[in-house]
């Protein structure tokens, strides 16, 4: 990016006025819709939607959806 003053901006450089900018990146992470698949006993993420039995510790992962 080139500003009117002729300065070129690259990653984490100061721009006129003393401000430091960095390129915006999208932060990743798992979606909240995976939460029902998390085993309440050991935290393993199940391969299938509940109700299902945890393949690691054998606990039941309940279907908490309202009826």
Backbone atoms as SQL, in Angstrom:
CREATE TABLE atoms (id INTEGER PRIMARY KEY, chain TEXT, resi INTEGER, resn TEXT, atom TEXT, x REAL, y REAL, z REAL);
INSERT INTO atoms VALUES
  (1, 'A', 1, 'UNK', 'N', 0.850, -1.158, 0.000),
  (2, 'A', 1, 'UNK', 'CA', 0.000, 0.000, 0.000),
  (3, 'A', 1, 'UNK', 'C', 0.899, 1.224, 0.000),
  (4, 'A', 2, 'UNK', 'N', 0.591, 2.215, -0.800),
  (5, 'A', 2, 'UNK', 'CA', 1.371, 3.442, -0.859),
  (6, 'A', 2, 'UNK', 'C', 0.469, 4.600, -0.450),
  (7, 'A', 3, 'UNK', 'N', 0.920, 5.393, 0.503),
  (8, 'A', 3, 'UNK', 'CA', 0.157, 6.536, 0.976),
  (9, 'A', 3, 'UNK', 'C', 0.450, 7.757, 0.119),
  (10, 'A', 4, 'UNK', 'N', -0.397, 8.783, 0.207),
  (11, 'A', 4, 'UNK', 'CA', -0.231, 10.004, -0.584),
  (12, 'A', 4, 'UNK', 'C', 1.131, 10.647, -0.359),
  (13, 'A', 5, 'UNK', 'N', 1.688, 10.452, 0.839),
  (14, 'A', 5, 'UNK', 'CA', 2.986, 11.047, 1.155),
  (15, 'A', 5, 'UNK', 'C', 4.137, 10.299, 0.483),
  (16, 'A', 6, 'UNK', 'N', 3.852, 9.151, -0.135),
  (17, 'A', 6, 'UNK', 'CA', 4.882, 8.385, -0.811),
  (18, 'A', 6, 'UNK', 'C', 5.449, 7.249, 0.008),
  (19, 'A', 7, 'UNK', 'N', 5.025, 7.121, 1.267),
  (20, 'A', 7, 'UNK', 'CA', 5.497, 6.025, 2.104),
  (21, 'A', 7, 'UNK', 'C', 4.849, 4.719, 1.682),
  (22, 'A', 8, 'UNK', 'N', 5.639, 3.678, 1.681),
  (23, 'A', 8, 'UNK', 'CA', 5.121, 2.345, 1.378),
  (24, 'A', 8, 'UNK', 'C', 4.944, 1.606, 2.704),
  (25, 'A', 9, 'UNK', 'N', 3.803, 0.948, 2.870),
  (26, 'A', 9, 'UNK', 'CA', 3.499, 0.230, 4.104),
  (27, 'A', 9, 'UNK', 'C', 3.719, -1.261, 3.894),
  (28, 'A', 10, 'UNK', 'N', 4.499, -1.846, 4.771),
  (29, 'A', 10, 'UNK', 'CA', 4.638, -3.295, 4.765),
  (30, 'A', 10, 'UNK', 'C', 4.359, -3.795, 6.168),
  (31, 'A', 11, 'UNK', 'N', 4.494, -5.060, 6.402),
  (32, 'A', 11, 'UNK', 'CA', 4.132, -5.679, 7.672),
  (33, 'A', 11, 'UNK', 'C', 4.794, -4.977, 8.845),
  (34, 'A', 12, 'UNK', 'N', 3.976, -4.543, 9.806),
  (35, 'A', 12, 'UNK', 'CA', 4.405, -3.968, 11.082),
  (36, 'A', 12, 'UNK', 'C', 5.382, -2.807, 10.934),
  (37, 'A', 13, 'UNK', 'N', 5.112, -1.895, 10.010),
  (38, 'A', 13, 'UNK', 'CA', 5.947, -0.713, 9.874),
  (39, 'A', 13, 'UNK', 'C', 5.236, 0.492, 10.462),
  (40, 'A', 14, 'UNK', 'N', 6.026, 1.482, 10.850),
  (41, 'A', 14, 'UNK', 'CA', 5.452, 2.740, 11.292),
  (42, 'A', 14, 'UNK', 'C', 4.997, 3.533, 10.074),
  (43, 'A', 15, 'UNK', 'N', 3.889, 4.193, 10.228),
  (44, 'A', 15, 'UNK', 'CA', 3.367, 5.056, 9.174),
  (45, 'A', 15, 'UNK', 'C', 3.487, 6.490, 9.662),
  (46, 'A', 16, 'UNK', 'N', 3.376, 7.465, 8.762),
  (47, 'A', 16, 'UNK', 'CA', 3.460, 8.849, 9.199),
  (48, 'A', 16, 'UNK', 'C', 2.481, 9.108, 10.350),
  (49, 'A', 17, 'UNK', 'N', 2.939, 9.774, 11.386),
  (50, 'A', 17, 'UNK', 'CA', 2.125, 10.028, 12.564),
  (51, 'A', 17, 'UNK', 'C', 2.509, 9.110, 13.710),
  (52, 'A', 18, 'UNK', 'N', 3.439, 8.176, 13.480),
  (53, 'A', 18, 'UNK', 'CA', 3.940, 7.332, 14.540),
  (54, 'A', 18, 'UNK', 'C', 3.119, 6.091, 14.849),
  (55, 'A', 19, 'UNK', 'N', 2.078, 5.838, 14.109),
  (56, 'A', 19, 'UNK', 'CA', 1.264, 4.657, 14.368),
  (57, 'A', 19, 'UNK', 'C', 1.923, 3.424, 13.755),
  (58, 'A', 20, 'UNK', 'N', 1.801, 2.311, 14.445),
  (59, 'A', 20, 'UNK', 'CA', 2.313, 1.042, 13.929),
  (60, 'A', 20, 'UNK', 'C', 1.118, 0.207, 13.520),
  (61, 'A', 21, 'UNK', 'N', 1.163, -0.314, 12.319),
  (62, 'A', 21, 'UNK', 'CA', 0.065, -1.135, 11.828),
  (63, 'A', 21, 'UNK', 'C', 0.575, -2.499, 11.432),
  (64, 'A', 22, 'UNK', 'N', -0.281, -3.469, 11.527),
  (65, 'A', 22, 'UNK', 'CA', 0.018, -4.822, 11.053),
  (66, 'A', 22, 'UNK', 'C', -1.133, -5.268, 10.177),
  (67, 'A', 23, 'UNK', 'N', -0.891, -6.148, 9.238),
  (68, 'A', 23, 'UNK', 'CA', -1.971, -6.625, 8.385),
  (69, 'A', 23, 'UNK', 'C', -3.011, -7.388, 9.203),
  (70, 'A', 24, 'UNK', 'N', -4.253, -7.205, 8.862),
  (71, 'A', 24, 'UNK', 'CA', -5.335, -7.905, 9.552),
  (72, 'A', 24, 'UNK', 'C', -5.420, -9.334, 9.028),
  (73, 'A', 25, 'UNK', 'N', -5.487, -10.265, 9.953),
  (74, 'A', 25, 'UNK', 'CA', -5.681, -11.662, 9.589),
  (75, 'A', 25, 'UNK', 'C', -6.892, -12.188, 10.326),
  (76, 'A', 26, 'UNK', 'N', -7.595, -13.071, 9.715),
  (77, 'A', 26, 'UNK', 'CA', -8.738, -13.694, 10.370),
  (78, 'A', 26, 'UNK', 'C', -8.221, -14.688, 11.396),
  (79, 'A', 27, 'UNK', 'N', -8.779, -14.616, 12.592),
  (80, 'A', 27, 'UNK', 'CA', -8.382, -15.556, 13.624),
  (81, 'A', 27, 'UNK', 'C', -9.215, -16.822, 13.483),
  (82, 'A', 28, 'UNK', 'N', -8.550, -17.937, 13.510),
  (83, 'A', 28, 'UNK', 'CA', -9.227, -19.212, 13.350),
  (84, 'A', 28, 'UNK', 'C', -9.746, -19.749, 14.660),
  (85, 'A', 29, 'UNK', 'N', -10.175, -20.961, 14.617),
  (86, 'A', 29, 'UNK', 'CA', -10.703, -21.618, 15.796),
  (87, 'A', 29, 'UNK', 'C', -11.876, -22.492, 15.418),
  (88, 'A', 30, 'UNK', 'N', -12.240, -23.340, 16.323),
  (89, 'A', 30, 'UNK', 'CA', -13.368, -24.220, 16.060),
  (90, 'A', 30, 'UNK', 'C', -14.672, -23.482, 16.277),
  (91, 'A', 31, 'UNK', 'N', -15.619, -23.833, 15.477),
  (92, 'A', 31, 'UNK', 'CA', -16.938, -23.210, 15.579),
  (93, 'A', 31, 'UNK', 'C', -17.660, -23.656, 16.838),
  (94, 'A', 32, 'UNK', 'N', -18.506, -22.795, 17.371),
  (95, 'A', 32, 'UNK', 'CA', -19.265, -23.117, 18.582),
  (96, 'A', 32, 'UNK', 'C', -20.235, -24.272, 18.342),
  (97, 'A', 33, 'UNK', 'N', -20.598, -24.522, 17.104),
  (98, 'A', 33, 'UNK', 'CA', -21.536, -25.604, 16.825),
  (99, 'A', 33, 'UNK', 'C', -20.929, -26.981, 17.106),
  (100, 'A', 34, 'UNK', 'N', -19.618, -27.055, 17.359),
  (101, 'A', 34, 'UNK', 'CA', -18.963, -28.324, 17.710),
  (102, 'A', 34, 'UNK', 'C', -19.110, -28.620, 19.201),
  (103, 'A', 35, 'UNK', 'N', -19.515, -27.650, 19.992),
  (104, 'A', 35, 'UNK', 'CA', -19.576, -27.802, 21.434),
  (105, 'A', 35, 'UNK', 'C', -20.383, -29.009, 21.907),
  (106, 'A', 36, 'UNK', 'N', -21.529, -29.327, 21.307),
  (107, 'A', 36, 'UNK', 'CA', -22.269, -30.507, 21.768),
  (108, 'A', 36, 'UNK', 'C', -21.513, -31.823, 21.592),
  (109, 'A', 37, 'UNK', 'N', -20.499, -31.844, 20.735),
  (110, 'A', 37, 'UNK', 'CA', -19.730, -33.075, 20.503),
  (111, 'A', 37, 'UNK', 'C', -18.615, -33.300, 21.530),
  (112, 'A', 38, 'UNK', 'N', -18.373, -32.336, 22.420),
  (113, 'A', 38, 'UNK', 'CA', -17.288, -32.447, 23.393),
  (114, 'A', 38, 'UNK', 'C', -17.722, -33.348, 24.548),
  (115, 'A', 39, 'UNK', 'N', -16.896, -34.350, 24.842),
  (116, 'A', 39, 'UNK', 'CA', -17.177, -35.273, 25.937),
  (117, 'A', 39, 'UNK', 'C', -17.104, -34.527, 27.265),
  (118, 'A', 40, 'UNK', 'N', -18.138, -34.642, 28.108),
  (119, 'A', 40, 'UNK', 'CA', -18.122, -33.939, 29.388),
  (120, 'A', 40, 'UNK', 'C', -17.100, -34.516, 30.377),
  (121, 'A', 41, 'UNK', 'N', -16.634, -35.732, 30.156),
  (122, 'A', 41, 'UNK', 'CA', -15.691, -36.370, 31.073),
  (123, 'A', 41, 'UNK', 'C', -14.223, -36.116, 30.711),
  (124, 'A', 42, 'UNK', 'N', -13.872, -36.266, 29.425),
  (125, 'A', 42, 'UNK', 'CA', -12.458, -36.173, 29.051),
  (126, 'A', 42, 'UNK', 'C', -12.150, -35.064, 28.044),
  (127, 'A', 43, 'UNK', 'N', -13.177, -34.442, 27.448),
  (128, 'A', 43, 'UNK', 'CA', -12.960, -33.336, 26.528),
  (129, 'A', 43, 'UNK', 'C', -12.715, -33.722, 25.085),
  (130, 'A', 44, 'UNK', 'N', -12.762, -35.024, 24.774),
  (131, 'A', 44, 'UNK', 'CA', -12.552, -35.469, 23.397),
  (132, 'A', 44, 'UNK', 'C', -13.675, -34.966, 22.500),
  (133, 'A', 45, 'UNK', 'N', -13.357, -34.618, 21.272),
  (134, 'A', 45, 'UNK', 'CA', -14.358, -34.205, 20.301),
  (135, 'A', 45, 'UNK', 'C', -14.833, -35.440, 19.541),
  (136, 'A', 46, 'UNK', 'N', -16.119, -35.746, 19.665),
  (137, 'A', 46, 'UNK', 'CA', -16.687, -36.936, 19.023),
  (138, 'A', 46, 'UNK', 'C', -16.772, -36.751, 17.511),
  (139, 'A', 47, 'UNK', 'N', -16.712, -37.851, 16.784),
  (140, 'A', 47, 'UNK', 'CA', -16.803, -37.833, 15.325),
  (141, 'A', 47, 'UNK', 'C', -18.231, -37.661, 14.831),
  (142, 'A', 48, 'UNK', 'N', -19.208, -37.941, 15.695),
  (143, 'A', 48, 'UNK', 'CA', -20.622, -37.882, 15.306),
  (144, 'A', 48, 'UNK', 'C', -21.380, -36.962, 16.257),
  (145, 'A', 49, 'UNK', 'N', -22.535, -36.494, 15.788),
  (146, 'A', 49, 'UNK', 'CA', -23.403, -35.704, 16.649),
  (147, 'A', 49, 'UNK', 'C', -23.984, -36.590, 17.743),
  (148, 'A', 50, 'UNK', 'N', -24.208, -36.025, 18.937),
  (149, 'A', 50, 'UNK', 'CA', -24.797, -36.794, 20.034),
  (150, 'A', 50, 'UNK', 'C', -26.254, -37.154, 19.735),
  (151, 'A', 51, 'UNK', 'N', -26.797, -38.117, 20.439),
  (152, 'A', 51, 'UNK', 'CA', -26.175, -38.876, 21.512),
  (153, 'A', 51, 'UNK', 'C', -25.217, -39.920, 20.969),
  (154, 'A', 52, 'UNK', 'N', -24.075, -40.028, 21.636),
  (155, 'A', 52, 'UNK', 'CA', -23.031, -40.961, 21.220),
  (156, 'A', 52, 'UNK', 'C', -22.160, -41.284, 22.443),
  (157, 'A', 53, 'UNK', 'N', -21.471, -42.406, 22.386),
  (158, 'A', 53, 'UNK', 'CA', -20.574, -42.795, 23.459),
  (159, 'A', 53, 'UNK', 'C', -19.151, -42.356, 23.091),
  (160, 'A', 54, 'UNK', 'N', -18.418, -41.795, 24.047),
  (161, 'A', 54, 'UNK', 'CA', -17.053, -41.331, 23.824),
  (162, 'A', 54, 'UNK', 'C', -16.153, -42.527, 23.527),
  (163, 'A', 55, 'UNK', 'N', -15.366, -42.426, 22.480),
  (164, 'A', 55, 'UNK', 'CA', -14.465, -43.518, 22.102),
  (165, 'A', 55, 'UNK', 'C', -13.215, -43.558, 22.969),
  (166, 'A', 56, 'UNK', 'N', -12.970, -42.510, 23.741),
  (167, 'A', 56, 'UNK', 'CA', -11.777, -42.467, 24.590),
  (168, 'A', 56, 'UNK', 'C', -12.055, -43.000, 25.998),
  (169, 'A', 57, 'UNK', 'N', -13.117, -42.468, 26.637),
  (170, 'A', 57, 'UNK', 'CA', -13.349, -42.848, 28.035),
  (171, 'A', 57, 'UNK', 'C', -14.647, -43.638, 28.246),
  (172, 'A', 58, 'UNK', 'N', -15.479, -43.737, 27.223),
  (173, 'A', 58, 'UNK', 'CA', -16.700, -44.508, 27.311),
  (174, 'A', 58, 'UNK', 'C', -17.894, -43.771, 27.902),
  (175, 'A', 59, 'UNK', 'N', -17.722, -42.498, 28.242),
  (176, 'A', 59, 'UNK', 'CA', -18.840, -41.722, 28.807),
  (177, 'A', 59, 'UNK', 'C', -19.873, -41.426, 27.722),
  (178, 'A', 60, 'UNK', 'N', -21.099, -41.277, 28.157),
  (179, 'A', 60, 'UNK', 'CA', -22.177, -40.917, 27.228),
  (180, 'A', 60, 'UNK', 'C', -22.127, -39.414, 26.968),
  (181, 'A', 61, 'UNK', 'N', -22.145, -39.019, 25.687),
  (182, 'A', 61, 'UNK', 'CA', -22.251, -37.624, 25.311),
  (183, 'A', 61, 'UNK', 'C', -23.712, -37.409, 24.953),
  (184, 'A', 62, 'UNK', 'N', -24.444, -36.724, 25.835),
  (185, 'A', 62, 'UNK', 'CA', -25.889, -36.609, 25.649),
  (186, 'A', 62, 'UNK', 'C', -26.275, -35.622, 24.561),
  (187, 'A', 63, 'UNK', 'N', -27.465, -35.787, 24.064),
  (188, 'A', 63, 'UNK', 'CA', -28.043, -34.834, 23.123),
  (189, 'A', 63, 'UNK', 'C', -28.766, -33.786, 23.952),
  (190, 'A', 64, 'UNK', 'N', -28.175, -32.606, 24.073),
  (191, 'A', 64, 'UNK', 'CA', -28.718, -31.553, 24.920),
  (192, 'A', 64, 'UNK', 'C', -29.668, -30.619, 24.192),
  (193, 'A', 65, 'UNK', 'N', -30.058, -30.978, 22.973),
  (194, 'A', 65, 'UNK', 'CA', -30.985, -30.127, 22.223),
  (195, 'A', 65, 'UNK', 'C', -32.350, -30.163, 22.905),
  (196, 'A', 66, 'UNK', 'N', -32.999, -28.990, 23.001),
  (197, 'A', 66, 'UNK', 'CA', -34.347, -28.984, 23.577),
  (198, 'A', 66, 'UNK', 'C', -35.339, -29.739, 22.708),
  (199, 'A', 67, 'UNK', 'N', -36.252, -30.421, 23.346),
  (200, 'A', 67, 'UNK', 'CA', -37.225, -31.235, 22.603),
  (201, 'A', 67, 'UNK', 'C', -38.285, -30.389, 21.964);
